[in-house]
Amino acid sequence: MLNYIKGEGYRITHSRGMYVAAGIASGLLVLMNLVLYISNQNITNFPYGLMSFSLNNLIANLQILFISGFVVAALLFGDERKNGTLKNVVAYGIPRIHIFIGKCVVSIATALCCMAVILVFYVGSAYLLLGGPAAEPLGKMAGGIGAAMPSAFASVILGVALLTLFEKDVVAAIVWFAVMNVIPVICYYAGFKVEILRKIAGWMPWNIFRFEVSANMSGYHCLWDTPSGLAKCIIAGAAGILIFGAAGILVSRKKEIG
């Protein structure tokens, strides 16, 4: 498995795909901060030219980390059936479970590297271009990323499992979105009528970071600020890692390589 991980790591670092994706994401975030800066310079009493406003967009929408995790997995392994890479790896004698685990490790490591680069440009441009206090929004953002990380890892693992299961990437993306977003939101609203669904919905990562976090000009409500809230975030993410990991191992054992 280690040789497979090393081989994939070499392939990724010597291809342009992830560099381009990270560059585009970084550029868009810098552009957003530049627009806020220009607006602040040219509009009297512009209320949004603050570092806190820029960073609050991420704090209040940490589900973007889940989506980004799937995108990374899809960019790395979405075309391996078309170019015959997967068939060659299996023929080389690497067990399928090792391949699945290796994909998850490589996808998570790549996603973390991309996130680090993107955050440097995002936070750096906000700090240089925008005013206002920096300590509180930076602290909230760091805490939120840490709290969301286990769920983001689970999202990557689910993505790898679905990309292994389905022949077409678009089908994997639709099922991923249904599992991570549609089903949790349905359970959340159905929970107003059915108590058991309310309890289940409260432990689904998408609902946790969508409905139990707010960040705006008036202040913050962040679940991870309390020990019990942070524990809830970590437990929900860890449960996802175990469930999706077990499902992925099962799929990798049963799925025929076409």
PAZAPA-4460 file (N, C-alpha, C; in steps of 0.05 Angstrom, whole numbers, plus 32768, in hexadecimal, padded with zeros to 4 digits):
% residues 258
    n_x    n_y    n_z   ca_x   ca_y   ca_z    c_x    c_y    c_z   seq   type   mol
   8011   7FE8   8000   8000   8000   8000   8011   8019   8000     1      M     A
   8028   8018   800F   8039   802F   8010   8044   8036   7FF4     2      L     A
   804B   8021   7FE5   8056   8026   7FCA   8040   8033   7FB8     3      N     A
   8027   802A   7FBC   8011   8035   7FAC   800D   8053   7FB3     4      Y     A
   800E   8059   7FCD   800C   8075   7FD6   8022   8086   7FCB     5      I     A
   803B   807B   7FCC   8051   808A   7FC1   804E   808F   7FA3     6      K     A
   8045   807A   7F95   8041   807D   7F78   802C   8091   7F71     7      G     A
   8016   8091   7F80   8001   80A5   7F7B   800A   80C1   7F83     8      E     A
   8019   80C3   7F98   8024   80DD   7FA0   8036   80E8   7F8B     9      G     A
   8047   80D7   7F7F   8058   80E0   7F69   8048   80E9   7F51    10      Y     A
   8033   80DA   7F4B   8022   80E1   7F34   8015   80FC   7F38    11      R     A
   800B   8100   7F50   7FFC   8119   7F56   800F   8131   7F55    12      I     A
   8026   812E   7F62   8039   8145   7F63   8045   814C   7F48    13      T     A
   8044   8139   7F35   804F   813E   7F1A   8039   8142   7F05    14      H     A
   8021   8147   7F0E   800B   814E   7EFC   8001   816A   7F03    15      S     A
   7FF3   8177   7EF0   7FEB   8193   7EF4   7FCF   8196   7F01    16      R     A
   7FC0   8181   7F02   7FA4   8183   7F0A   7F9F   8191   7F24    17      G     A
   7FAC   8187   7F39   7FA7   8192   7F54   7FB3   81AE   7F57    18      M     A
   7FCA   81B3   7F49   7FD5   81CE   7F4A   7FC2   81E2   7F3D    19      Y     A
   7FB6   81DA   7F27   7FA3   81EC   7F1A   7F8A   81F1   7F2B    20      V     A
   7F80   81DB   7F37   7F68   81DE   7F48   7F6E   81EF   7F61    21      A     A
   7F84   81EB   7F6E   7F8C   81FC   7F85   7F90   8218   7F7D    22      A     A
   7F9C   821C   7F65   7FA1   8237   7F5C   7F87   8246   7F55    23      G     A
   7F74   8238   7F49   7F5B   8245   7F43   7F4C   824D   7F5C    24      I     A
   7F4B   823A   7F70   7F3D   8240   7F89   7F4A   8257   7F97    25      A     A
   7F65   8257   7F98   7F73   826D   7FA6   7F6E   8288   7F98    26      S     A
   7F6E   8287   7F7D   7F6A   82A0   7F6E   7F4E   82AB   7F72    27      G     A
   7F3A   829A   7F74   7F1F   82A3   7F78   7F1C   82B0   7F93    28      L     A
   7F28   82A5   7FA8   7F27   82B0   7FC3   7F36   82CA   7FC5    29      L     A
   7F4D   82CC   7FB8   7F5B   82E5   7FB7   7F4B   82FB   7FA9    30      V     A
   7F3E   82F3   7F93   7F2D   8305   7F84   7F16   830F   7F95    31      L     A
   7F0A   82FD   7FA5   7EF4   8306   7FB6   7EFE   831B   7FCA    32      M     A
   7F15   8316   7FD6   7F20   832A   7FE9   7F28   8344   7FDB    33      N     A
   7F31   8342   7FC2   7F38   835A   7FB3   7F20   836A   7FAD    34      L     A
   7F0A   835D   7FA6   7EF0   836B   7FA1   7EE7   8379   7FBA    35      V     A
   7EE9   836C   7FD1   7EE2   8379   7FEB   7EF3   8391   7FF0    36      L     A
   7F0D   838E   7FEA   7F20   83A5   7FEF   7F19   83BC   7FDD    37      Y     A
   7F14   83B7   7FC3   7F0E   83CD   7FB1   7EF4   83DA   7FB8    38      I     A
   7EE0   83CA   7FC0   7EC6   83D5   7FC8   7ECA   83E6   7FE1    39      S     A
   7EDA   83DD   7FF4   7EDF   83EC   800C   7EEC   8407   8007    40      N     A
   7EFD   8407   7FF2   7F0B   8420   7FEC   7EFA   8434   7FDD    41      Q     A
   7EE5   842A   7FD0   7ED6   843C   7FBE   7EB9   8440   7FC7    42      N     A
   7EB0   8432   7FDB   7E94   8435   7FE4   7E95   843F   8001    43      I     A
   7E88   8456   8005   7E87   8462   8020   7E78   844F   8034    44      T     A
   7E85   844C   804B   7E79   843C   8060   7E72   841F   8057    45      N     A
   7E83   8414   8046   7E80   83F9   803D   7E84   83E6   8055    46      F     A
   7E70   83D6   805D   7E72   83C7   8076   7E80   83AC   8074    47      P     A
   7E88   83A4   805C   7E91   8388   8059   7EAF   8386   8052    48      Y     A
   7EBD   839D   8053   7EDA   839C   804E   7EEA   8394   8066    49      G     A
   7EE2   837F   8073   7EEE   8376   808C   7EF8   8359   8088    50      L     A
   7F0E   8353   8096   7F19   8338   8095   7F04   8324   80A0    51      M     A
   7EF6   832C   80B5   7EE2   831A   80C1   7ECD   8313   80AD    52      S     A
   7EC4   8325   809C   7EAF   831F   8089   7EB9   830B   8075    53      F     A
   7ED1   830E   806C   7EDD   82FB   8058   7EDF   82DF   8064    54      S     A
   7EEB   82DD   807C   7EEF   82C3   8088   7ED5   82B6   8092    55      L     A
   7EC1   82C7   8098   7EA7   82BC   80A1   7E9A   82AB   808B    56      N     A
   7EA0   82B1   8072   7E95   82A1   805C   7E9D   8284   805F    57      N     A
   7EB5   827F   8068   7EBE   8263   806C   7EB3   8258   8086    58      L     A
   7EB4   8268   809B   7EAC   825E   80B5   7E8F   8255   80B5    59      I     A
   7E7E   8264   80A6   7E61   825E   80A5   7E5B   8249   8090    60      A     A
   7E6E   8241   8080   7E69   822E   806A   7E7F   8219   8069    61      N     A
   7E85   820C   8080   7E9A   81F9   8081   7E94   81DF   8071    62      L     A
   7E7A   81DD   8068   7E73   81C6   8057   7E84   81C7   803D    63      Q     A
   7E8F   81DE   8036   7E9F   81E0   801D   7EB7   81CD   801F    64      I     A
   7EC0   81C7   8038   7ED6   81B4   803B   7ECE   8198   8033    65      L     A
   7EB4   8191   8038   7EAB   8177   8030   7EAA   8175   8011    66      F     A
   7E9F   818A   8005   7E9E   818A   7FE8   7EBA   8189   7FDC    67      I     A
   7ECC   8199   7FE7   7EE7   819A   7FDC   7EF5   817E   7FDF    68      S     A
   7EEF   8170   7FF4   7EFA   8155   7FF8   7EF2   8142   7FE1    69      G     A
   7ED8   8143   7FDA   7ECF   8132   7FC4   7EDB   813B   7FAA    70      F     A
   7EDD   8155   7FA5   7EE9   815F   7F8C   7F05   8155   7F89    71      V     A
   7F15   8156   7F9F   7F30   814C   7F9E   7F31   812F   7F96    72      V     A
   7F21   811F   7FA4   7F20   8102   7F9E   7F19   80FD   7F80    73      A     A
   7F05   810C   7F76   7EFC   8109   7F5B   7F12   8111   7F47    74      A     A
   7F20   8127   7F4D   7F36   812F   7F3B   7F4D   811B   7F3B    75      L     A
   7F52   810E   7F51   7F68   80FC   7F53   7F62   80E1   7F46    76      L     A
   7F49   80D7   7F4B   7F44   80BB   7F43   7F2B   80B7   7F32    77      F     A
   7F20   80CD   7F28   7F07   80CB   7F18   7F0B   80BD   7EFD    78      G     A
   7F23   80C0   7EF2   7F27   80B6   7ED6   7F38   809C   7ED6    79      D     A
   7F3C   8090   7EEC   7F4F   8079   7EEC   7F44   8061   7EDD    80      E     A
   7F29   805E   7EDB   7F1E   8048   7ECB   7F23   804D   7EAD    81      R     A
   7F20   8067   7EA5   7F22   806E   7E89   7F3F   8069   7E7E    82      K     A
   7F53   8070   7E8F   7F6E   806D   7E85   7F7B   8053   7E8D    83      N     A
   7F6B   8041   7E9B   7F75   8027   7EA1   7F88   8025   7EB9    84      G     A
   7F8A   803C   7EC8   7F9D   803C   7EDF   7F94   8028   7EF4    85      T     A
   7F7B   8027   7EFB   7F71   8015   7F10   7F76   7FF8   7F09    86      L     A
   7F70   7FF1   7EF0   7F74   7FD5   7EE8   7F92   7FCD   7EE9    87      K     A
   7FA3   7FDF   7EE2   7FC0   7FDA   7EE4   7FC9   7FD6   7F00    88      N     A
   7FBE   7FE6   7F12   7FC6   7FE4   7F2F   7FBD   7FCA   7F3A    89      V     A
   7FA5   7FC1   7F34   7F9B   7FA7   7F3D   7FAB   7F91   7F31    90      V     A
   7FB2   7F93   7F18   7FC2   7F7E   7F0B   7FDE   7F7C   7F17    91      A     A
   7FE7   7F92   7F21   8002   7F93   7F2E   8003   7F83   7F48    92      Y     A
   7FEB   7F7D   7F53   7FEA   7F6C   7F6A   7FE4   7F7B   7F84    93      G     A
   7FDD   7F94   7F83   7FD7   7FA3   7F9B   7FBA   7F9C   7FA4    94      I     A
   7FB5   7F94   7FBC   7F9A   7F8D   7FC5   7F87   7FA5   7FC2    95      P     A
   7F6F   7F9F   7FBC   7F5B   7FB5   7FB7   7F56   7FC6   7FD0    96      R     A
   7F57   7FB9   7FE7   7F53   7FC8   8000   7F6A   7FDC   8004    97      I     A
   7F82   7FD3   7FFE   7F99   7FE5   8000   7F96   7FFC   7FEC    98      H     A
   7F8C   7FF6   7FD5   7F87   800C   7FC1   7F74   8020   7FCC    99      I     A
   7F5D   8016   7FD7   7F49   8029   7FE2   7F55   803A   7FF8   100      F     A
   7F62   802D   800B   7F6E   803D   8021   7F83   8050   8017   101      I     A
   7F93   8047   8004   7FA7   8058   7FF8   7F9B   8071   7FEA   102      G     A
   7F85   806C   7FDC   7F77   8083   7FCF   7F6D   8097   7FE4   103      K     A
   7F62   808D   7FFA   7F58   809E   800F   7F6F   80AF   801B   104      C     A
   7F86   80A1   8021   7F9D   80AF   802C   7FA7   80C5   8019   105      V     A
   7FAA   80BD   8000   7FB5   80D0   7FEC   7FA2   80E8   7FE8   106      V     A
   7F87   80E2   7FE7   7F74   80F7   7FE3   7F73   810A   7FFB   107      S     A
   7F74   8100   8013   7F74   8111   802B   7F8E   8122   802C   108      I     A
   7FA5   8115   8027   7FBE   8124   8028   7FBE   813A   8013   109      A     A
   7FB4   8134   7FFB   7FB4   8148   7FE6   7FA1   815F   7FED   110      T     A
   7F89   8158   7FF8   7F76   816C   8000   7F81   817E   8015   111      A     A
   7F90   8173   8028   7F9C   8183   803D   7FB1   8196   8032   112      L     A
   7FC1   818D   801F   7FD5   819E   8013   7FC8   81B5   8003   113      C     A
   7FB4   81AE   7FF4   7FA5   81C3   7FE5   7F98   81D7   7FF8   114      C     A
   7F8C   81CD   800D   7F7F   81DF   8020   7F93   81F2   802D   115      M     A
   7FAB   81E8   8034   7FBF   81F9   8040   7FC7   8210   802D   116      A     A
   7FCB   8209   8013   7FD3   821D   8000   7FBC   8232   7FFC   117      V     A
   7FA4   8228   7FF9   7F8D   823A   7FF5   7F89   824C   800D   118      I     A
   7F8C   8241   8025   7F88   8252   803D   7F9E   8267   803F   119      L     A
   7FB6   8262   8037   7FCB   8276   8037   7FC3   828E   8026   120      V     A
   7FB9   8289   800E   7FB1   829F   7FFC   7F97   82AC   8007   121      F     A
   7F85   829C   8011   7F6B   82A7   801A   7F6F   82B9   8033   122      Y     A
   7F7C   82AE   8047   7F80   82BD   8060   7F95   82D4   805B   123      V     A
   7FAA   82CE   804C   7FBE   82E2   8047   7FB3   82FA   8038   124      G     A
   7FA3   82F6   8024   7F98   830C   8015   7F84   831B   8026   125      S     A
   7F75   830D   8036   7F62   831B   8048   7F70   832C   805C   126      A     A
   7F86   8322   8067   7F96   8331   807B   7FA2   834A   806F   127      Y     A
   7FAC   8348   8056   7FBA   835E   8049   7FA7   8373   803E   128      L     A
   7F8F   836A   8035   7F7D   837D   8027   7F67   8388   8038   129      L     A
   7F5F   8379   804D   7F47   8381   805C   7F4D   838A   8078   130      L     A
   7F3C   8399   8083   7F41   83A3   809E   7F32   8393   80B3   131      G     A
   7F32   839F   80CB   7F24   8392   80E1   7F35   837F   80F1   132      G     A
   7F2B   8376   8108   7F3B   8363   8118   7F3E   8348   810A   133      P     A
   7F55   833B   810F   7F5B   8322   8102   7F5A   830A   8115   134      A     A
   7F5F   830F   812F   7F63   82F9   8142   7F4A   82E8   8144   135      A     A
   7F33   82F4   8148   7F1A   82E4   814D   7F12   82D4   8134   136      E     A
   7F10   82E1   811D   7F08   82D0   8105   7F1C   82BA   80FF   137      P     A
   7F36   82C0   8102   7F4A   82AB   80FD   7F47   8294   8111   138      L     A
   7F42   829B   812A   7F3E   8286   813E   7F26   8275   8139   139      G     A
   7F10   8282   8131   7EF7   8273   812B   7EFB   8262   8112   140      K     A
   7F09   826C   80FE   7F0D   825D   80E6   7F1F   8245   80EB   141      M     A
   7F34   8248   80FB   7F46   8232   8101   7F37   821D   8111   142      A     A
   7F27   8225   8124   7F18   8212   8134   7F03   8203   8123   143      G     A
   7EF7   8212   8111   7EE3   8206   80FF   7EEF   81F1   80EC   144      G     A
   7F06   81F8   80E1   7F13   81E5   80CF   7F1B   81CC   80DE   145      I     A
   7F26   81CF   80F6   7F2D   81B8   8106   7F15   81A7   810D   146      G     A
   7EFE   81B4   8114   7EE6   81A5   811B   7EDA   8197   8103   147      A     A
   7EDD   81A3   80EB   7ED1   8197   80D3   7EE3   8182   80C6   148      A     A
   7EFC   8181   80CE   7F0F   8170   80C0   7F07   8152   80C0   149      M     A
   7EFF   8146   80D7   7EF6   812A   80D6   7EE0   8125   80C2   150      P     A
   7ECD   8137   80C1   7EB7   8134   80AD   7EC0   8138   8091   151      S     A
   7ED4   814A   808D   7EDF   814D   8072   7EEE   8134   806A   152      A     A
   7EFC   8127   807C   7F09   810E   8076   7EF4   80F9   806E   153      F     A
   7EDE   80F8   807D   7EC9   80E5   8077   7EBE   80EA   805B   154      A     A
   7EBC   8103   8054   7EB2   810B   8039   7EC4   8100   8024   155      S     A
   7EDE   8102   8028   7EF1   80F8   8014   7EEF   80DA   8012   156      V     A
   7EED   80CC   8028   7EEB   80AF   8028   7ED1   80A6   801A   157      I     A
   7EBB   80B4   801F   7EA2   80AE   8011   7EA6   80B3   7FF3   158      L     A
   7EB3   80C8   7FEB   7EB8   80CE   7FCF   7EC8   80B8   7FC2   159      G     A
   7EDD   80AF   7FCF   7EEE   809A   7FC3   7EDD   8080   7FC0   160      V     A
   7ECD   807A   7FD5   7EBC   8062   7FD3   7EA9   8063   7FBC   161      A     A
   7E9C   807A   7FB8   7E88   807D   7FA3   7E95   807D   7F87   162      L     A
   7EAD   8089   7F85   7EBB   8089   7F6C   7EC5   806D   7F65   163      L     A
   7EC9   805C   7F79   7ECF   8040   7F75   7EB7   8030   7F6C   164      T     A
   7EA0   8037   7F78   7E87   8028   7F73   7E7C   802E   7F57   165      L     A
   7E7B   8047   7F50   7E6D   804F   7F37   7E80   8054   7F20   166      F     A
   7E77   804C   7F09   7E87   804F   7EF1   7E8A   806D   7EE9   167      E     A
   7E75   807C   7EED   7E74   8098   7EE4   7E78   80AB   7EFC   168      K     A
   7E89   80BE   7EF9   7E8F   80D1   7F0E   7E76   80E1   7F16   169      D     A
   7E66   80E8   7F02   7E4E   80F9   7F07   7E3A   80EA   7F19   170      V     A
   7E38   80D0   7F16   7E27   80C0   7F27   7E32   80C0   7F44   171      V     A
   7E4C   80BC   7F46   7E59   80BD   7F61   7E54   80D8   7F6E   172      A     A
   7E56   80EE   7F5E   7E52   8108   7F69   7E35   810C   7F73   173      A     A
   7E22   8102   7F64   7E06   8105   7F6B   7E00   80F5   7F85   174      I     A
   7E0A   80DD   7F87   7E06   80CD   7F9F   7E14   80D9   7FB7   175      V     A
   7E2C   80E3   7FB2   7E3B   80F1   7FC8   7E2A   8108   7FD3   176      W     A
   7E20   8119   7FC0   7E10   8130   7FC9   7DF7   8128   7FD7   177      F     A
   7DEB   8112   7FCF   7DD3   8108   7FDC   7DD9   80FF   7FF8   178      A     A
   7DEF   80F1   7FFC   7DF6   80E6   8016   7DFF   80FD   8029   179      V     A
   7E0F   810F   801F   7E1B   8124   8030   7E08   813B   8034   180      M     A
   7DF7   8141   8021   7DE6   815A   8023   7DC8   8154   8023   181      N     A
   7DBE   8146   800F   7DA1   8144   800C   7D95   8134   8023   182      V     A
   7D9F   811D   8029   7D94   810D   803E   7D95   811B   8059   183      I     A
   7DAC   8127   8061   7DAD   8136   807A   7D99   814C   807C   184      P     A
   7D96   815C   8066   7D83   8172   8066   7D66   8168   8068   185      V     A
   7D60   8152   805A   7D45   8147   805C   7D40   813D   8079   186      I     A
   7D53   8130   8085   7D50   8127   80A0   7D4D   813E   80B4   187      C     A
   7D5B   8154   80AE   7D59   816C   80BF   7D3D   8177   80C0   188      Y     A
   7D31   817B   80A8   7D17   8187   80A7   7D01   8173   80AF   189      Y     A
   7D05   8159   80A8   7CF2   8145   80B2   7CF3   8142   80D0   190      A     A
   7D0A   8149   80DC   7D0D   8147   80F8   7CFB   8159   8108   191      G     A
   7CF0   816E   80FB   7CDC   817E   8109   7CC3   816F   810F   192      F     A
   7CBE   8159   8100   7CA7   8149   8104   7CAD   812E   8112   193      K     A
   7CC5   8123   810C   7CCC   8109   8116   7CE5   810B   8128   194      V     A
   7CE1   8104   8141   7CF6   8109   8155   7D10   80FA   814F   195      E     A
   7D0E   80E1   8147   7D26   80D1   8142   7D36   80DC   812B   196      I     A
   7D28   80E7   8116   7D36   80F3   8100   7D44   810D   8109   197      L     A
   7D38   811B   811C   7D45   8134   8126   7D5F   812D   8134   198      R     A
   7D5F   8117   8143   7D78   810F   8151   7D8D   8106   813D   199      K     A
   7D85   80F6   812A   7D98   80ED   8115   7DA3   8104   8106   200      I     A
   7D92   8117   80FD   7D9A   812E   80ED   7DAE   813F   80FD   201      A     A
   7DAB   8140   8117   7DBD   8151   8127   7DDA   8147   8128   202      G     A
   7DDE   812E   8120   7DF9   8123   8120   7E05   8120   8104   203      W     A
   7DF7   812A   80F0   7E01   8129   80D4   7E13   8142   80CF   204      M     A
   7E2B   813E   80C6   7E3E   8154   80C3   7E34   816C   80B4   205      P     A
   7E25   8167   809D   7E1C   817D   808E   7E09   818F   809E   206      W     A
   7DF8   8182   80AE   7DE5   8192   80BE   7DF4   81A0   80D5   207      N     A
   7E08   8193   80E0   7E17   819F   80F6   7E23   81B9   80ED   208      I     A
   7E30   81B9   80D6   7E3F   81D1   80CE   7E2D   81E5   80BE   209      F     A
   7E15   81DC   80B6   7E03   81EF   80A9   7DF0   81FC   80BD   210      R     A
   7DE6   81ED   80D0   7DD1   81F8   80E1   7DDA   81FF   80FD   211      F     A
   7DF2   81F6   8105   7DFB   81FB   8120   7E13   820E   8121   212      E     A
   7E18   821C   810B   7E2E   822F   8109   7E23   8248   80FC   213      V     A
   7E2A   825F   8107   7E24   8278   80FA   7E3B   828C   80FE   214      S     A
   7E41   829A   80E9   7E57   82AE   80EA   7E4E   82C6   80D9   215      A     A
   7E4B   82DC   80E6   7E42   82F4   80D8   7E4D   830D   80E6   216      N     A
   7E45   8324   80DD   7E4F   833D   80E8   7E46   8341   8105   217      M     A
   7E31   8332   810D   7E27   8335   8129   7E37   8324   813D   218      S     A
   7E45   8310   8133   7E53   82FF   8145   7E54   82E2   813B   219      G     A
   7E5C   82D0   814D   7E60   82B4   8146   7E50   82A2   8159   220      Y     A
   7E46   828D   814D   7E3C   8276   815C   7E49   825D   8150   221      H     A
   7E5D   8253   815D   7E6D   823D   8152   7E6B   8225   8165   222      C     A
   7E61   820F   815B   7E5D   81F7   816C   7E77   81EE   8179   223      L     A
   7E8D   81F1   816B   7EA6   81E7   8175   7EB2   81F8   818B   224      W     A
   7EA5   820E   8192   7EB0   821E   81A8   7EAC   8211   81C4   225      D     A
   7E9B   81FE   81C5   7E96   81EF   81DF   7EA2   81D3   81DD   226      T     A
   7EAB   81C8   81F3   7EB6   81AC   81F2   7EA2   8198   81E7   227      P     A
   7E89   819A   81EF   7E74   8188   81E6   7E6F   818B   81C8   228      S     A
   7E6F   81A4   81BF   7E6A   81A9   81A2   7E81   819F   8191   229      G     A
   7E9A   81A3   819A   7EB1   819A   818C   7EB1   817B   818B   230      L     A
   7EAA   816F   81A2   7EA8   8151   81A2   7E94   8147   818F   231      A     A
   7E7D   8155   818C   7E68   814D   817A   7E73   814E   815D   232      K     A
   7E81   8163   8156   7E8D   8165   813B   7EA0   814E   8135   233      C     A
   7EB1   8148   8148   7EC5   8134   8145   7EB9   8118   8143   234      I     A
   7EA5   8113   8155   7E98   80F8   8155   7E89   80F4   813C   235      I     A
   7E7A   8108   8132   7E6B   8105   8119   7E7E   8100   8102   236      A     A
   7E94   810E   8101   7EA8   8109   80EB   7EB4   80ED   80ED   237      G     A
   7EBC   80E5   8105   7EC8   80CB   8109   7EB5   80B5   8102   238      A     A
   7E9B   80B8   8108   7E87   80A4   8101   7E85   80A2   80E2   239      A     A
   7E86   80B9   80D5   7E86   80B8   80B8   7E9E   80AA   80AC   240      G     A
   7EB6   80AF   80B8   7ECE   80A2   80AE   7ECB   8083   80B1   241      I     A
   7EC1   807A   80C7   7EBE   805D   80CC   7EA9   8051   80B9   242      L     A
   7E92   805F   80B6   7E7C   8054   80A6   7E84   8054   8088   243      I     A
   7E8E   806B   807E   7E95   806C   8062   7EAE   805B   805C   244      F     A
   7EC0   805A   806F   7ED7   8049   806B   7ED0   802B   8069   245      G     A
   7EBE   8022   807A   7EB5   8006   8079   7EA6   8001   805E   246      A     A
   7E95   8014   8056   7E87   8011   803D   7E9A   8011   8025   247      A     A
   7EAF   8022   8026   7EC2   8022   8011   7ED2   8008   800F   248      G     A
   7ED9   7FFD   8025   7EE8   7FE3   8025   7ED6   7FCD   801A   249      I     A
   7EBD   7FCD   8021   7EAA   7FBA   8016   7EA8   7FBD   7FF8   250      L     A
   7EA4   7FD5   7FEF   7EA2   7FDB   7FD2   7EBB   7FD2   7FC3   251      V     A
   7ED2   7FD8   7FCF   7EEB   7FD2   7FC1   7EEF   7FB4   7FBF   252      S     A
   7EE4   7FA4   7FD2   7EE6   7F87   7FD0   7ED4   7F7C   7FBB   253      R     A
   7EBC   7F87   7FB8   7EA7   7F7C   7FA7   7EA7   7F86   7F8B   254      K     A
   7EB1   7F9F   7F87   7EAE   7FAB   7F6D   7EC1   7F9F   7F58   255      K     A
   7EB6   7F97   7F41   7EC6   7F8D   7F2C   7ED4   7FA4   7F1D   256      E     A
   7EED   7F9F   7F15   7EFC   7FB3   7F07   7EF7   7FAF   7EE9   257      I     A
   7EE9   7FC3   7EDC   7EE2   7FC1   7EC0   7EF8   7FCA   7EAE   258      G     A
***
